[in-house]
């Protein structure tokens, strides 16, 4: 039976339906995770000297006296109407997160650009150097080195980079958010493990493309080597790399929670950790949803890009 081709409108409608259901599941999971976590935010706000009456009044003020289902419906209503309210400390949740979202997006997007560029250059370069089982020592060394880098936890790499380039050699600042120089070490801590994973995938995809019939045809025409790699091998590597890049963005955002705290980066990661410590439910819930939606949106854009570059995605 012949496969039918899905139109762009049908594909986009299905993508939006999946995105909407994923956002609802994300919102529900974040609400339950936060509301059922141990610890009493009222006790943290008022301290150990507060009386039972003081705590009861504060629970009413914060809406924590309502049953869980009512709180959930109120939470969904506020989420749909973009009414995020105030943190338990009295600040606007929208103001807090809008101020902190930009540094995190700057860090994550810079990291994914660096990861993409490094992985393509390394992957294609190693494919060219080791094609046809040439230079087995180089091939094995590359695989081993990438495996070691990929396995290093982000916080270990971040601490190592600070010790080497900020403390020992004083090339970059230890922490803070002040100009391009402060971006270098956090971006490296996030992008190096992701680059190690993606570069190996790019190399394998490129080696497969170099063994294909069209690559042999291009070579038979004696075209320059850079044309073979840029105009024939690279487009065929993009589909596989794009799929992993969407997953990598989720990894980078998740890793930013740890890396931001190591470098005292004023983003969503440090805000998330502070909200967990203070049991600040409004900030914590919306921060989790904001990070999750960012990952969902990037993966949806990756799906749209795959629809454009890979004909197999268009068939059902």
C-alpha positions as CSV (number, residue, x, y, z in Angstrom):
1,X,0.0,0.0,0.0
2,X,1.4,3.4,-1.0
3,X,2.1,5.9,1.8
4,X,0.1,9.1,1.7
5,X,1.8,12.4,2.0
6,X,0.6,14.7,4.8
7,X,0.0,18.3,3.9
8,X,1.8,21.0,5.9
9,X,-1.6,22.1,7.4
10,X,-2.5,18.6,8.6
11,X,1.0,18.1,10.0
12,X,0.9,21.5,11.8
13,X,-2.5,20.8,13.3
14,X,-1.4,17.5,14.7
15,X,1.7,19.2,16.1
16,X,-0.3,21.9,17.8
17,X,-2.7,19.3,19.3
18,X,0.3,17.4,20.7
19,X,1.8,20.6,22.0
20,X,-1.4,21.7,23.8
21,X,-1.8,18.3,25.4
22,X,1.8,18.3,26.5
23,X,1.5,21.7,28.0
24,X,-1.6,20.6,30.0
25,X,0.3,17.5,31.3
26,X,3.3,19.6,32.1
27,X,1.1,22.1,34.0
28,X,-0.7,19.4,35.9
29,X,2.5,17.6,36.8
30,X,4.2,20.8,38.0
31,X,1.2,21.7,40.2
32,X,1.1,18.3,41.8
33,X,4.8,18.1,42.2
34,X,5.0,21.5,43.9
35,X,1.8,21.2,46.0
36,X,2.7,17.8,47.4
37,X,6.3,18.5,48.1
38,X,7.3,18.2,51.8
39,X,7.7,21.4,53.9
40,X,5.4,24.2,55.0
41,X,5.8,27.5,53.2
42,X,3.9,29.3,55.9
43,X,6.3,28.1,58.6
44,X,9.2,29.3,56.5
45,X,7.6,32.7,56.0
46,X,6.5,33.4,59.6
47,X,9.3,31.6,61.4
48,X,9.2,29.4,64.5
49,X,7.8,32.1,66.8
50,X,4.5,32.4,64.9
51,X,1.3,31.3,66.7
52,X,-1.2,28.8,65.3
53,X,-3.7,31.7,64.6
54,X,-1.0,33.6,62.7
55,X,-0.3,30.6,60.5
56,X,-4.0,29.9,59.9
57,X,-4.5,33.5,58.8
58,X,-1.5,33.4,56.5
59,X,-2.7,30.1,54.9
60,X,-6.0,31.9,54.1
61,X,-4.1,34.9,52.6
62,X,-2.0,32.5,50.4
63,X,-5.0,30.4,49.4
64,X,-3.5,27.3,51.0
65,X,-6.6,26.6,53.1
66,X,-8.6,25.5,50.0
67,X,-8.9,21.9,49.0
68,X,-6.4,20.6,46.4
69,X,-8.9,20.3,43.6
70,X,-10.0,23.9,44.0
71,X,-6.4,25.1,44.1
72,X,-5.8,23.1,40.9
73,X,-8.8,24.7,39.0
74,X,-7.7,28.2,40.2
75,X,-4.2,27.4,39.0
76,X,-5.4,26.4,35.5
77,X,-7.6,29.4,35.3
78,X,-4.8,31.7,36.2
79,X,-2.4,29.9,33.8
80,X,-4.9,30.3,30.9
81,X,-5.5,34.0,31.6
82,X,-1.8,34.7,32.3
83,X,-2.6,35.8,35.8
84,X,0.4,34.5,37.7
85,X,-0.2,36.5,40.8
86,X,2.5,37.2,43.4
87,X,5.2,35.2,45.1
88,X,4.9,34.3,48.7
89,X,7.3,37.2,49.3
90,X,4.9,39.7,47.7
91,X,6.7,40.2,44.4
92,X,5.0,39.8,41.0
93,X,5.7,36.4,39.6
94,X,5.7,37.9,36.1
95,X,8.3,40.5,37.0
96,X,10.5,37.9,38.7
97,X,10.5,35.4,35.8
98,X,10.6,38.0,33.0
99,X,13.7,39.4,34.6
100,X,15.3,36.0,35.0
101,X,14.2,34.3,31.7
102,X,16.4,36.4,29.4
103,X,19.8,35.4,31.0
104,X,18.7,31.8,30.9
105,X,17.6,32.0,27.2
106,X,20.9,33.8,26.4
107,X,22.9,31.1,28.0
108,X,20.9,28.2,26.5
109,X,20.7,29.6,23.0
110,X,24.4,30.6,22.9
111,X,25.2,27.1,24.1
112,X,23.2,25.4,21.5
113,X,24.7,27.6,18.7
114,X,28.2,26.7,20.0
115,X,27.2,23.0,20.3
116,X,25.9,23.0,16.7
117,X,28.9,24.7,15.2
118,X,31.5,22.6,17.1
119,X,29.7,19.3,16.5
120,X,29.4,19.9,12.8
121,X,33.0,21.0,12.4
122,X,34.3,18.1,14.5
123,X,32.0,15.5,13.0
124,X,32.6,16.4,9.4
125,X,36.3,16.9,10.0
126,X,36.7,13.5,11.6
127,X,34.6,11.8,8.9
128,X,36.9,13.3,6.3
129,X,40.0,12.2,8.2
130,X,38.8,8.7,8.9
131,X,36.7,7.8,5.8
132,X,37.3,4.3,4.5
133,X,38.8,3.1,7.8
134,X,41.8,5.4,7.4
135,X,43.7,6.4,10.5
136,X,42.2,4.0,13.0
137,X,44.2,5.5,15.9
138,X,42.6,8.9,15.2
139,X,39.2,7.4,15.0
140,X,39.5,5.4,18.2
141,X,41.1,8.4,20.0
142,X,38.2,10.7,18.9
143,X,35.6,8.2,20.0
144,X,37.2,7.7,23.4
145,X,37.8,11.4,24.0
146,X,34.2,12.3,23.1
147,X,32.9,9.5,25.3
148,X,34.9,10.8,28.3
149,X,33.8,14.4,27.8
150,X,30.1,13.3,27.4
151,X,30.2,11.4,30.6
152,X,31.5,14.3,32.8
153,X,28.6,15.8,34.9
154,X,27.9,19.5,34.2
155,X,28.7,20.6,37.7
156,X,32.1,18.8,37.7
157,X,33.0,20.4,34.4
158,X,31.8,23.8,35.6
159,X,33.9,23.6,38.8
160,X,36.9,22.4,36.8
161,X,36.6,25.3,34.3
162,X,36.3,27.8,37.2
163,X,39.4,26.4,38.9
164,X,41.5,26.4,35.7
165,X,40.4,29.6,33.8
166,X,39.1,31.8,36.6
167,X,41.1,31.0,39.7
168,X,44.4,29.6,38.4
169,X,44.8,31.7,35.3
170,X,42.3,34.6,35.9
171,X,41.3,34.7,32.3
172,X,37.5,34.8,32.8
173,X,35.4,36.0,35.8
174,X,34.6,33.5,38.5
175,X,30.8,34.3,38.6
176,X,28.2,36.9,37.7
177,X,26.5,38.3,34.7
178,X,28.6,41.0,33.2
179,X,29.4,41.1,29.5
180,X,30.5,38.5,27.0
181,X,33.5,37.3,29.1
182,X,31.1,36.0,31.8
183,X,29.3,33.9,29.2
184,X,32.4,31.9,28.2
185,X,32.8,29.4,31.1
186,X,29.0,28.7,31.6
187,X,28.6,28.1,27.8
188,X,31.6,25.8,27.7
189,X,30.3,23.9,30.8
190,X,26.9,23.3,29.0
191,X,28.0,22.8,25.4
192,X,31.1,20.6,25.7
193,X,29.2,17.4,26.8
194,X,26.5,18.1,24.3
195,X,29.1,18.6,21.6
196,X,30.7,15.3,22.4
197,X,27.4,13.5,21.9
198,X,26.4,15.3,18.8
199,X,29.8,15.3,17.1
200,X,29.9,11.5,17.2
201,X,26.4,11.3,15.6
202,X,27.4,13.8,12.9
203,X,30.5,11.8,12.1
204,X,28.5,8.5,11.8
205,X,25.9,10.2,9.6
206,X,28.6,11.8,7.4
207,X,30.5,8.5,7.0
208,X,27.2,6.9,5.9
209,X,26.6,9.7,3.4
210,X,30.1,9.4,2.0
211,X,29.4,5.8,1.2
212,X,26.2,6.5,-0.7
213,X,25.8,6.4,-4.5
214,X,25.3,10.1,-4.9
215,X,28.6,10.8,-3.1
216,X,30.3,8.5,-5.6
217,X,28.6,10.3,-8.4
218,X,29.8,13.7,-7.2
219,X,33.3,12.4,-6.8
220,X,33.2,11.0,-10.3
221,X,32.6,14.5,-11.6
222,X,35.8,15.6,-9.8
223,X,34.2,18.4,-8.0
224,X,36.2,20.2,-5.2
225,X,36.1,18.4,-1.8
226,X,34.5,21.3,-0.1
227,X,31.5,21.2,-2.5
228,X,31.0,17.5,-1.7
229,X,30.9,18.1,2.1
230,X,29.0,21.4,2.1
231,X,26.4,20.8,-0.6
232,X,25.9,17.0,-0.5
233,X,27.1,15.5,2.8
234,X,26.0,18.3,5.2
235,X,22.3,18.5,4.1
236,X,22.0,14.7,4.6
237,X,23.5,15.0,8.1
238,X,21.1,17.8,9.1
239,X,18.0,15.6,9.5
240,X,19.7,13.2,12.0
241,X,21.4,16.1,13.8
242,X,18.2,18.1,14.1
243,X,16.5,15.3,15.9
244,X,19.2,15.1,18.5
245,X,19.5,18.9,18.7
246,X,16.0,19.1,20.0
247,X,16.8,16.7,22.8
248,X,20.1,18.6,23.4
249,X,18.2,21.8,24.0
250,X,16.2,20.1,26.8
251,X,19.5,18.8,28.2
252,X,21.0,22.3,28.1
253,X,18.1,23.9,29.8
254,X,18.1,21.2,32.5
255,X,21.9,21.6,32.9
256,X,21.6,25.3,33.2
257,X,19.8,24.9,36.6
258,X,23.1,23.4,38.0
259,X,25.5,25.6,35.9
260,X,23.7,28.8,36.8
261,X,24.1,28.1,40.5
262,X,27.8,27.3,40.1
263,X,28.4,30.6,38.3
264,X,25.8,32.6,40.2
265,X,24.1,33.3,36.9
266,X,20.9,35.4,37.5
267,X,18.6,33.1,35.5
268,X,15.7,30.7,35.9
269,X,18.0,28.1,37.4
270,X,19.1,30.1,40.4
271,X,15.4,31.3,40.8
272,X,14.2,27.7,40.7
273,X,16.6,26.6,43.4
274,X,15.7,29.6,45.6
275,X,12.0,28.9,45.2
276,X,12.5,25.3,46.1
277,X,14.4,26.3,49.3
278,X,11.7,28.8,50.3
279,X,8.8,26.6,49.1
280,X,7.5,29.6,47.0
281,X,4.8,27.7,45.1
282,X,3.7,30.4,42.6
283,X,7.3,31.1,41.4
284,X,8.2,27.4,41.4
285,X,5.2,26.3,39.4
286,X,5.5,28.9,36.7
287,X,9.3,28.5,36.5
288,X,9.0,24.8,35.8
289,X,6.2,25.4,33.2
290,X,8.3,28.1,31.5
291,X,11.3,25.9,31.2
292,X,9.2,22.9,30.0
293,X,7.3,25.0,27.4
294,X,10.6,26.3,26.1
295,X,11.7,22.7,25.5
296,X,8.4,21.7,23.9
297,X,8.5,24.8,21.6
298,X,12.0,24.0,20.4
299,X,11.2,20.4,19.8
300,X,8.1,21.5,17.8
301,X,10.2,23.8,15.7
302,X,12.6,20.9,15.1
303,X,9.7,18.8,13.9
304,X,8.7,21.6,11.5
305,X,12.3,21.8,10.3
306,X,12.4,18.0,9.8
307,X,9.2,18.2,7.8
308,X,10.9,20.7,5.5
309,X,14.2,18.8,5.0
310,X,13.2,15.1,5.4
311,X,10.5,13.7,3.0
312,X,10.0,10.7,5.2
313,X,8.4,12.8,7.9
314,X,5.7,13.8,5.4
315,X,4.3,10.3,4.9
316,X,1.8,8.4,7.0
